[in-house]
Amino acid sequence: MSAQLDALRSFVARRPAAAAVPDDGGAQVLVVGSGKGGAGTSVVAALVALAAASLGRRVLLVDADPHVGPQRYLLGIAPERTLADLRAGVDVASLAVPVSATLSLVPGGPGSAGSPALDPAEQRALLRRVAALYPAHDLIVLDGGSRLDAVCACCDAGGGSAPPARLLVVADTDPIALAASYALVKAARERTSALPGGAVACDVIVNRRDDDAARLGFAQIAAACTEFLGAPVRHAGTLPDDGSLALALRAGMPLQDAAAGSPAAVAAHALVERLLADLASDRAAERAPRRSIPTSYAPSFRSSAVPSGATR
């Protein structure tokens, strides 16, 4: 374990210093979601949060799952309260559980024993209350899981008082997963089109694949989104299939320990560095109305292949 932690510290020390966080633009908001279960959404959300926190960002990870609350198990946290306990008048500030010096978790999962599960309207209302914690952080990462209602509630959690969220779609490359990823982009953009910031912008993270397979899979999603939705999507990056990480998690090791120095953690750090830089560029461009806003850091090639069944 000590060797793994030393390896991660050494890796982080060799990385270029992160750009200073602007103090006047508010927290950046990322929603991590997938079109189907089993994509590894919660692990990806936690890796993104851990990577950003290791770069010095003050990160709030919000687990929007009202049923299980996987983040507390992934991170080895035993919280006294969860998001659902806000219904009982719990102070929202008491929900944030420190994971590290720069990372806090708002746990999901069921509330007090015997309390009913959150319905979509309650979930949306409680997530908006959590937005009161945003100003104390530089980056908000919401784990929306694979339920469309939860993903859209996360995208609207700021309620217009926070910067618009960006949706990170966790994708795989099999035909069903490709179609589900396109369907999530389509539905999320439709459901968020009336928000103050307009329809949510989307990036794609291809999970547990090599670079070649990821590029081909992303190209199909991007082609469908451009052709049928008129909505370019960006390839945020790829996380490799990491067997040692999967084994460690199955053995009950907390993710922050299991991932130390792993291929998935190294890839997540590189992905987050690029993503934060591009988010900062987008924000700067938005402040200069006559400048064009970059719309893609995806591969430059185009593909005529689209996911089977994709429609407008």
Number of C-alpha atoms within 10 A of each C-alpha: 9 8 10 15 16 13 15 19 14 12 14 17 11 9 12 9 11 14 12 9 17 11 8 6 15 17 24 23 24 25 27 29 34 32 27 23 13 13 21 18 25 25 19 23 27 25 23 25 29 26 25 26 21 20 19 17 20 21 28 28 26 28 28 29 26 22 14 14 22 20 25 21 16 19 20 16 15 10 14 12 20 26 28 26 20 20 14 10 7 14 11 18 12 12 23 21 21 13 17 14 11 19 24 22 26 26 30 25 22 21 22 13 6 7 12 12 14 19 11 15 11 15 23 23 16 21 25 19 18 20 16 14 17 19 14 12 17 22 24 25 26 32 30 28 29 24 16 20 19 24 27 24 27 30 30 25 25 21 19 12 14 19 16 23 24 19 28 29 28 28 31 28 22 12 15 14 21 24 24 23 26 28 24 24 26 20 16 22 22 15 18 18 13 11 15 13 15 13 20 22 21 24 25 27 25 27 24 20 18 13 14 9 16 23 19 16 23 30 25 23 29 26 22 30 24 13 15 14 16 11 19 18 25 21 24 22 23 26 24 18 14 16 13 14 21 15 12 15 19 11 10 13 18 17 22 18 19 23 24 22 20 18 17 22 25 19 17 25 24 15 20 20 20 15 19 17 13 17 15 18 13 15 16 14 15 13 10 10 9 8 10 10 14 10 13 14 15 18 12 7 7 11 13 10 14 23 25 12 12 17 15 10
